C-alpha cells in the first residue's frame, strides 16, 4: 500500500531506528543464548575431552554472526534468497539464532506459503546437519547424544510457532493497512460529498439570485435608460418612470434581503424555505413588462381560471419562473417588441406554455448584461420535475420558448 494522507511515509530516522532495535534484540538474544550454551557446555565437559577444533568452531560461530547481521538489514531486497542464506549460516551459529528467528518471522509476514515452506524445510535440514557438525567438532564422541524423533519434532514445532507468529504479524499489518485505506476512501468520499454539496448550494444560490433579481433589475435598467435617452418627456412622465424605477429597486432590495436571509439560515435547505411566487402573480409580471414598453398578450387556450387556481403549487411556481425568465430575456434582446404568451393544457395530462417574440434585426443600442444560463437553469428545473423546455428560432424570425409540465389531477394542495 502506498503512503497516503492517512498513513504518512516514515522518515529516514524512523526507518533506521526500526532496523536498529530489531537487530539489537536479535543479536542480544542470540548472543545471550550462545554464551549460555557454551558456558554450560564447558562446565559440564572436562577440558581434557573437548575436541581441539572447538576453538575454530567458536570463531566460525562469530564469523557467521558478522555475516548474518548485515544480511538481515538488507533482507527486503531479496527476501526469500537472503532469508535462506541467513537460515543456513545461522543454523551453524549459536550467536545467530536470534537473527534466524527474526528473519523467518519477517518472511512469514508476507504470508506466501511457497516461500514459507521452502525456508522451513531448509531450516529444519540445516539444523539437523549443524547439530551433527557441532557434536563432531566440539563434543567428544562419547558425549554425542543419540538421534531421536523428538529432536525433529521439537524443531518442527518451534518452526511452526515462528511461522504462526510471523503470519499473525502480517495479518495484523494487512488489517491495519486495510482499515487505513478504508478510512482514506471514506475521507475522500466525504470530501467529494462536501464538494458536491457546496457546488449544489452555489448553483442554488445563483439560480435564486437570478430568479429574484434579473426581472426587477432589467425593469430598472430599461426605465432608467428611458430617462437618459428620451429628452422630450414631460415632468409627469418623468415622475411616473422614476416611480417605476424606485418601486422595482425597492422590490429588488427586499427580495435580495429575503434570499440573503435564507442563505444565512442554516436550517433552510431548499428554496421552499421562503415564500415563492406562483402563477397567480403572473399579472404583475405582465403589467411590469407592458409598463417597460413591451406589448404583451396573454391567452388561455382551453384552460379556465378555475383550473389555474387548482394547479399544484410546484407546477404553478415553475410556470411563473418560465414566464418571468422569458419576459426578462425579451426585454434584454428585443426591447419594445411584442411578446405573445399562450397557456394550454388539461388536468390529469400536462400544461404547456409558449412564449414568442420577434427577433430584432439589429442589436439593442444599450445591451443589458446577461449570464447566458437563465434558460439552461429553467430547463434543468423542469427536467427534475418531469417536464421539458425547448427553445428555437423560427424561419419567420420569431423566437419561441416552449415548456410543459405534468398536470396532476385536482388535489387538496393549496391553491396557486
N, C-alpha and C positions, 0 to 999 in steps of 0.2 A: 504494500500500500504506500503510495506516495504521500509525503508530508502535506497536510492541509492546514487550514486555519485552526481546526480542532486538534491537530497533532503537529506542533511546530518541530522543525528539524533540530536534532540535538547539536549543540556546539561541539567544536573540536575538543575542548577541555572535558566535556561530558563523555565523549566517546573514549578519550584516553583514560579517564577515571574508571569507566565501565570495564575496559580490558585489564586495567591495573589491579583493581581489587579482586577480580576473579582469578587472575594469575597468582596474586599473593596468597589467596585462600587455597588454591590448588597446590601450589608449591609448598606452602606451610603444612597442609595436611599430609602430602606425600612425604615431605622431609621428616615430619614427626613419626609417621608410621615406619619409614625406613630406618631411622635411628633406633626406634624401639625394637624392631625385629633384629637388627644387627646387634644391639646391646644384649638382648635376651639370649641370642644365639651364642655370643662369646661367653656369657656367664654359664650357660648350660653345657658348653662343649669345652673340654680341656684344650689348652692352646697347642699342646703337642700333636693332637689328632686333626687339627684344622689343615686343610689342603694348602699347599704353597700358592696356589692360584687364587686364593681368596682375596688377596690384596688387589690383584688385577681385576677381579670381578667388581670390587668396590669402586675402583676408578672408572671402569666401564659404566657402572651404575650412574655415577656423577656425570659422565660424558653424555649419556642418554638424556639425563635431565636437562643439560645445557642445550641439546638439540631440540628436545620436545617443547621447551618453553617458547622460543621464537616461532616454531611451527604453530603452536596454539594461537598465538597472536594473529597470524595471517591465515588461519584456517578457513575463513569465509571466502577466500579467493578460489579455492577448490575444496569444498567441504568433505566430499567422500574420499578423495585421494589423501589429503593431508591428515584426516582423522584416521585412515587406515595406517599411515606411517606412524602416527603417534601411538596407536594401539600396539603395533608390532614392537616398536622400540620401547615403549613404556612397559610392556609385559616382561622385559628383561631388566627392568629398573624399579627397585622398590621406591626410590625417591620420586619417580614419575607417575606413581599410581593415582595421585590426585589429579594430575593433568589428563590421564586416560579417562577417568570417570567424568570429568567436566567436559572433555571433548565429545564423548559418546552422548552425554546429556544434550549438548548443543546440537549434535547431528539429529538426535531423536526429536528435537523441537520442530524439525522440518516435516515430520510425520510422513515420510516416504518409506514404505515398507521394503522395497528392494534394497535401498541404501542401508536401512537398519539391519536387515537380515544378513547382508554381506559383512558388515562390520562386526556383528555379534559372532558370526561363525569364525571370522578372522581373530577376534578377541579370545574366544574360547580355545582355539587351536594354539595361538601364540602363548597363552597362559600355561597350557599343559606342557608345551615344549620348554618354556622358561623354567618351570618347576624342576624338570629333569636336569636341565643345564645347571641350575643353581645347586642342586644336590651333588652333581658331579664335580663342580668347580670349587665349592665352598665346604660342603659337609663331607665327612669321611664316609666310606662305602657302607660301614655297618650302621651309620646313622640315617641312611636313606629310608624313609618310610615306605611301606608297600603301597602300590597304587590301588585305589578302591573307587567304586561307583559314587560314593558320597562326595568325593572331590569334584567330579564332573557335575554332579547335581548341584552342589553349592555354587560352582561357577555359573551355571545356567540360571539359578535363582537370583544370584547377585546381578547378572547381566539383565535379567528381566526387570528387576527393580529399578536399575539405572534407566532402562528404556522407558518404562512407565512414567518415571519422574520427568524425563525429557518430553514425552508426549503430553503429559499434563501441563507442563510449562508452555509448550507450543499451542495447545488448545486454548489455554487462558490468554495467550497473546493474540491468537486469532479472534477470540471473543471480544477482547478489548478493542482490537482494530475494527471489528465489525460494528461494535457499539459507537466507536468514534465516527466511522463512516456514516452510520445511520443518523447520528447527531448532526454531522455536516450536511447530509442530504436534507434533513428536517430544517436545518437553518437556512439552506438555500431555498427550499420550498416556501418557508415562511417569508424570506426576503422577496421571493417572486410574488407571493400573495400580497405583501405590503406594497410592492411596486405596482401591481395591478390595481390594488385598491386606490393608491394615490393617482394613477392615471385615470381611473374611472371617476374619481372625485374631481380631478381637474376638468375632465370632459363635462361633467355635470355642472360645474361652476361656469364654464364657458358657455354651455348651452343655456343655462338660466340667465346669465348676464346678457346674452344675445337676445333671448326672447323678451326680456324685460325692457332693455334699453334701446334696441335697434329701432323699434317702431316710434317711440317717443322722440328720440334724438333726430331721426330723419324728418319728422314734422318740424322740430325746432330749426333744423338746418334750412329746410325749404322756406319757411316763413321769414326767417332772418335774412335769407337770400333775397326774398321779395322786397324787404325793407331796404336792402342795399342797392339793388339794381333798378327798382321801379321808382323813378323820381317824381312821377305825376300823381302819387297817392295823396288823397286829401287827408286832413287830420283825423277824420272818423275812421277811415280805412287803416291808417297807421295805428290808431289805438286798438282797433279790432285785431290787427295782425300781432301787435305787441302783446295783447291779452292772450292770444293763442300760444305765442312763444312762452310767455310766463306760465300759463297753465300746464303746458306739456313739460316744461322744465321742472315745475314743482311735482308733477306726476312721476317724472323720471327719477327725481331725487327721492321721493317716497318709496317707489318700488326698489330702487337701489338699496335704501336703508333696510327694507324687508329682506332682500337677498343676503346682504351682509349679516343681518341678524341671524338668518338661517345658517350661514356658514360658521358663525361663532358658536352656535348651539350644537354641542357635541351629541345631544340626544336626537337631533334631526338627521335622519339617514337618507331621506329621499325627498323629491320635490313635492310629495303630497303633504309635507310638514307645514307648508304655508298655503294660505288661500290662493287657489288657482282660478284664472278666468275661464269661463265656459262660453259656449256658443250663444248663450242668451245675451252676452255683451257684445256681439258682433256689430250691432248697430252703431255703437260708439266708434268702432274701427272705421266703419264706412263713412260716418259723418266726419271724422278727422281727416280721412283721405279726400273727401269732397271739399272740405274747407281748405285743404292744401292746393286745390286747383285741379285735381284729377277726377273727372266724372266717373262715378261707379254705379253700375246697375246690378241689382241682386235679384235673382229669380229662384223661386221654389218650384221645382218640377215634380209633380206627383208627391209632394211632401207637404203636410199641413203643419200649422203652428202647434197643434196639439201633439203631433208626432215628435217634433223637435223638443217639446217640453219633457217628453219621456225618454229622451236619449240617455244612455248610461253616462255617468259623469266623466269617465275617462275618454270615451268617444267624443263627447261634447268639447272637452278640453283640447283634444288633438285637432279637431276641426277648427277651433278658434286659432290655434297656433298656425295652422296651414294658411288660413285667411290672413292672419297678421303678417306672416313672412312673405306671402305673395304680394300683398299690398305694399309692403316696405320695399321689395325688390322693384315693383313697378314704379314707385316714386324715385328710386335711385337711378334706374336705367331708362325709364321712359316717363319723365316728369310731364304732367299735363295730359298724357294720353289716356283715353277712356279705358276703363277696366270692367270686364264683364264677369260676374260671379254667378255660377249656376250650381244648385244643390238638388240632388235627386236620389232616390232610393226607396227602400221599403223595409219596415221592421221584420226581423227574422231573416233577412238576407244581408244586404250591405247598403251603406250610404256612401255616395260618391260626390266629390266636389271638383268643379272645373273652374279655373280662373284663367282668363285670356286677356291679353293686351297687345296692341300693335307694337312692333319693334321699330324705334326711330331709325331713320337712315343715317343720321349724324349723331355723334356722341353728345351728351349734355354739355352745356357750357361750363358748368361747375359740377364735376362729378363728385358724388358723395363717397366717403370711404366705405369699403365693403370687405368682409372677411372671406367671402367666397365659399363658406361652408354652411350657410344657413339652410339651403335645400338639402344638402347632404345629411345634416343633423336631423332634419324632418323625416327624410326617407328612413333613417335608422330607427327613429321613434316608431314610425308606422309599421315597419317590418317586425319590430319587437312585439307589437300588439296584434299581429296577424293581418296587417294591411299592406298597402303598396303606394308608392308615389312615383310618378313618371313626369318628365319634363321634355318638351320638344319645341322646335321652331318649325312652324308650318311653311308650306310653299307660298302662301298668301302673305307672308311677312308678319304673322302674329306668333306670339309666344304663349304656350299653353302649359299649365300645370294641372295634372290630373291626379287626384288622391282618392283612395277608397278605404273604408274600414268596415269590419264586420259590425252588423247592427243586430245585437241580440234582441229577442222579443221583449216586450214590455215587462219590466221588473219593478220591484218596490224601491229601487235605488232612488236616491234623491233626484229631484228634477234638475235639469241643466239650467 
